[in-house]
Amino acid sequence: MKALVFPGQGAQYPGMGKTLYETSDLAKTLFAQANEVLGFDIQEIMFEGTAEDLKRTSVTQPAIFIHSVVAAKVHHLIEGAQMVAGHSLGEFSALAAAGVLSFEDGLKLVSIRANAMQKACDQQESTMAAILGMEDALVEEVCASIKDEVVVPANYNTKGQLVISGSISGINQAVTLLKEKGARRALVLPVNGAFHSPLMESARVELAAGIEQASFANAQIPVYQNVTAAPHTNSVEIQENLLKQLTAPVRWTQTVIKMLEDGASSFIEVGPGKVLRGLIRKVNRKIPTSGVE
């Protein structure tokens, strides 16, 4: 069974999507539609902008969504796939590919999400840290031991790689404790927000309002969602899980394991970068992986 997976924030790079645009009339149409939906020329930023231009959350998230969904549509990838999943932001791309959201509605929601997350980051001092070489259960235990601060698991990326999220003070305490307990690395990341934590509650409220205005259909094929690491096709369940995702951890390791258990025999990463292929291979080195940009 072929599985499609879609990357999240961090996969962007200058020039992303340009070859698709130059070789496909459908891509040209979708890029024009994207500029109209967003109200600015994201095509210009994606093709000609610098890495710094692309780092702005209000640009990064729509750019990755556009690149991923355009690639899936131009190459007709969904027609041969039996399951899909996306990492964090990539879940929106997966939903568009699976027919749950139209390109336009998906992009509107991604834009709302990106701006709301940026606003939440600006309102508080928070950050994230990558913890390497430690059992998930021990990382969870240390996070739970820190009182009066927000510190939670945020991204279960692969075995032995868990990203935590929270207040700056809480994250610093956790990093110190985890190093003492034997983490191979505990590294504060250069981000100014606690994504996938309770500190994103204000963004969740804004996204909820956007979801109420969007049209959701049942999925054509199962979508393995971040919150449950399980397959969903029902549009109501999908909406609920999508909303929870902002303040809950991305269970990517568990998602890949579940997809393998359910029969995934190969994975295609659709969109910019190669991050997900690397994470999947760390779960199962024998599984074939490839990419379509």
Residue pairs with C-beta under 8 A, 6 or more apart in sequence:
1 82
1 83
1 262
1 263
1 264
1 265
2 80
2 81
2 82
2 264
2 265
2 266
2 268
3 81
3 82
3 83
3 84
3 85
3 259
3 264
3 266
3 267
3 268
4 72
4 77
4 78
4 81
4 83
4 84
4 85
4 94
4 97
4 267
4 268
4 270
5 84
5 85
5 86
5 87
5 90
5 94
5 267
5 268
5 269
5 270
5 276
5 280
6 68
6 72
6 84
6 85
6 86
6 87
6 90
6 91
6 93
6 94
6 97
6 269
6 270
6 271
6 276
7 64
7 68
7 86
7 87
7 90
7 269
7 271
7 272
7 273
7 275
7 276
8 64
8 86
8 87
8 88
8 89
8 90
8 250
9 57
9 60
9 61
9 64
9 88
9 89
10 273
10 275
11 64
11 271
11 272
11 273
11 275
12 54
12 55
12 60
12 63
12 64
12 272
12 273
13 51
13 54
13 272
13 273
14 48
14 49
14 50
14 51
14 53
14 54
15 46
15 47
16 46
16 47
16 54
16 63
16 64
16 67
16 272
16 293
17 27
17 31
17 43
17 46
17 47
17 63
17 66
17 67
17 70
17 71
17 272
18 46
18 47
19 293
20 27
20 67
20 70
20 71
20 74
20 293
21 27
21 28
21 31
21 43
21 47
24 70
24 74
26 70
26 73
26 74
27 70
27 74
30 66
30 69
30 70
30 73
30 103
31 43
31 66
31 70
32 43
33 103
33 104
34 42
34 43
34 62
34 66
34 103
34 107
35 41
35 42
35 43
37 104
37 107
37 108
37 111
38 62
38 107
38 111
42 59
42 62
42 63
42 66
45 53
45 54
45 59
45 63
46 54
46 63
46 66
46 67
49 59
53 59
54 60
54 63
56 118
57 114
57 115
57 117
57 118
57 121
58 111
58 114
58 115
58 118
60 114
61 89
61 110
61 111
61 113
61 114
61 117
62 107
62 110
62 111
62 114
64 89
64 90
64 93
64 271
64 272
65 89
65 92
65 93
65 96
65 106
65 107
65 110
66 107
67 271
67 272
67 293
68 86
68 90
68 93
68 97
68 270
68 271
68 272
69 93
69 96
69 97
69 103
69 106
71 77
71 270
71 271
71 292
71 293
72 78
72 93
72 96
72 97
72 270
72 292
73 97
73 103
75 292
77 97
77 268
77 270
77 292
78 84
78 97
78 98
78 99
78 220
78 221
81 97
81 221
81 268
82 221
82 222
82 263
82 264
83 221
83 222
83 223
83 224
83 231
83 259
83 262
83 264
84 94
84 97
84 98
84 221
84 222
84 223
84 224
85 91
85 94
85 223
85 224
85 225
85 226
85 255
85 256
85 259
86 92
86 93
86 94
86 95
86 226
87 155
87 226
87 250
87 252
87 275
87 276
88 155
88 195
88 196
88 226
88 245
88 250
89 110
89 113
90 271
90 276
91 223
91 225
91 226
91 242
91 245
92 101
92 106
92 109
92 110
92 113
92 242
93 106
93 270
93 271
94 223
95 101
95 106
95 219
95 223
95 238
95 242
96 102
96 103
96 106
97 270
98 219
98 220
98 221
98 223
99 217
99 219
99 220
100 216
100 217
100 218
100 219
100 223
100 235
100 238
101 109
101 214
101 215
101 216
101 217
102 215
105 214
105 215
108 210
108 214
109 207
109 210
109 211
109 214
112 206
112 207
112 209
112 210
113 203
113 206
113 207
113 210
113 246
115 206
116 202
116 203
116 206
116 207
117 193
117 195
117 200
117 203
117 246
118 193
119 202
119 203
119 206
120 193
120 199
120 200
120 201
120 202
120 203
121 192
121 193
123 202
124 167
124 194
124 199
125 167
125 168
125 192
126 150
126 165
126 166
126 167
126 168
126 171
126 192
126 193
126 194
126 197
126 199
127 165
127 166
127 168
127 171
127 188
127 189
127 191
127 192
127 193
127 194
128 154
128 163
128 164
128 165
128 166
128 171
128 188
128 189
128 191
128 193
128 194
128 195
129 163
129 164
129 171
129 174
129 175
129 186
129 187
129 188
129 189
130 161
130 162
130 163
130 185
130 186
130 187
130 189
131 139
131 161
131 162
131 163
131 164
131 178
131 183
131 185
131 186
132 160
132 161
132 183
132 184
132 185
132 186
132 187
133 160
133 182
133 183
133 184
133 185
134 160
134 162
134 178
134 181
134 182
134 183
134 184
135 160
136 153
136 156
136 162
136 253
138 181
139 153
139 162
139 164
139 178
139 183
140 153
142 174
142 177
142 178
142 181
143 151
143 152
143 153
143 164
143 166
143 174
145 177
146 170
146 173
146 174
146 177
149 166
149 167
149 169
149 170
149 173
150 165
150 166
150 167
150 170
150 194
150 197
150 198
150 199
151 164
151 165
151 166
151 167
151 170
151 171
151 173
151 174
152 164
152 165
152 166
152 196
152 197
152 198
152 249
153 162
153 163
153 164
153 165
153 249
154 163
154 164
154 165
154 194
154 195
154 196
154 197
154 249
154 250
155 162
155 163
155 165
155 196
155 249
155 250
155 252
156 162
156 249
156 250
156 251
156 252
156 253
156 254
157 163
157 250
157 252
157 253
157 279
158 252
158 253
158 256
158 279
158 280
158 282
158 283
159 253
159 282
159 283
160 184
160 282
161 279
161 282
163 189
164 171
164 174
165 171
165 194
165 195
165 196
165 197
165 199
166 174
166 194
166 197
166 199
167 194
167 199
171 188
172 188
174 186
175 186
175 187
175 188
178 186
179 186
193 199
193 200
194 200
195 246
196 245
196 246
196 247
196 248
196 249
196 250
197 247
198 247
200 246
200 247
201 247
203 246
204 243
204 246
204 247
207 243
207 246
208 243
211 239
211 242
211 243
216 235
216 236
216 238
216 239
217 235
218 233
218 234
218 235
219 232
219 233
219 235
219 238
221 233
222 231
222 232
222 233
222 262
223 231
223 232
223 233
223 238
224 230
224 231
224 232
224 255
224 258
224 259
225 232
225 238
225 241
225 242
225 245
225 255
226 241
226 245
226 248
226 249
226 250
226 251
226 252
226 255
227 241
227 244
227 245
227 248
227 251
228 241
228 251
229 251
229 254
229 255
229 257
229 258
230 258
231 258
231 262
232 238
232 241
252 279
253 279
253 283
256 279
256 280
256 283
256 284
257 283
259 267
260 283
260 284
260 287
264 287
265 287
265 288
266 287
266 288
266 289
266 290
267 276
267 277
267 280
267 287
267 288
267 289
267 290
268 289
268 290
268 291
268 292
269 275
269 276
269 277
269 289
269 290
269 291
269 292
270 291
270 292
271 292
271 293
272 293
274 291
277 289
277 290
277 291
280 287
280 289
281 287
281 289
